[in-house]
């Protein structure tokens, strides 16, 4: 298959790294208990803490279900000490809360921001997404970004933001489990690695793809890369490592670590790879949840990192602080949030300035 090269823009598009300047961080306030049954009160206050820390240095675009919901959220923000002057609202009923996946992937195109609209089908796993697929055009209109659907051979490409990570300089990292599996949660039937590389090049301006293997257990997206490996600088990756050989995540994470030993960036250089520990298993009602320290969120001045009441919290925060000396690294309690099968990065999406 060949992409629809009607735009002729791939040479001008650049997908910024997440540590570059944002005009907004996009976040949707919980609207139902679908993701967090019995935990919504605790999750609301966790969201308030995220909002407080984001608005300390940048603007927050919050999605609320309706004007009444917006009023309730505003009251909670005031109680939590959030800088309300840095909060704008977008009214839209959502099915789910994962802005990383249903929101736009924004690129720089010349002097303006372009919102690339990939199709969203709830990870080819859930039936509720009719409202979520309407979100990206609303965000584009609110932010003034140009809206561009990602089309390939006449098909609207399905892709979630959590499936990919980039360094802002032409390299993208993803997993075979998420994008290449032929039977489980198949996003784009028949796609090859070359097809994905062509899509990434055309719409994100990337030049090179690093393919990891599998993700972690409990991740209902079936292998999103943001739970296992992330860029924290143009040539630096952090990767989750499980050192307990009997842990169910051990084999996949070791294979991914081995793959990175031979990885190259778009410029041909080898990336620096920093290992992050995994927290101990987080289990709820017998279900292993995808707890990981790599699901962090960049703001203008800080790195917000999920924590899990685990001894490795301190170690992970220390490693990231040492790796990012000019940035404040802050832990956010995520034991309640992770019940929804994701944490800080999954819930948010940056809109570049």
Secondary structure, 3 states (H helix, E strand, C coil): CCCCCCCCCCCCEECCCCCCCEEEEEEECCCCCCCCCCCHHHHHHHHHHHHHHHCCCCCEEEEECCHHHHHHHHHHHHHCCCCHHHEEEEECCCCCCCHHHHCCEEEEECCEEEEEECECCHHHHCCCCCCHHHHHHHHHHHHCCEEEECEECCEECECCHHHCEECCCCEEEEEHHHHCCCCCCCCCCCCCHHHHHHHHHHHHCCCEEEEECCCCCCCCCCCCHHHCEEEEECCEEEEEECCCCCCCCHHHHHHHHHHHHCCCCCCCCCCEEEEEECCCCCEECCEECCCCCCCCEECCCEEEEEECCCHHHHHHHHHHHHHCCCCEEEEEECCCHHHHCCCHHHHEEEEEC
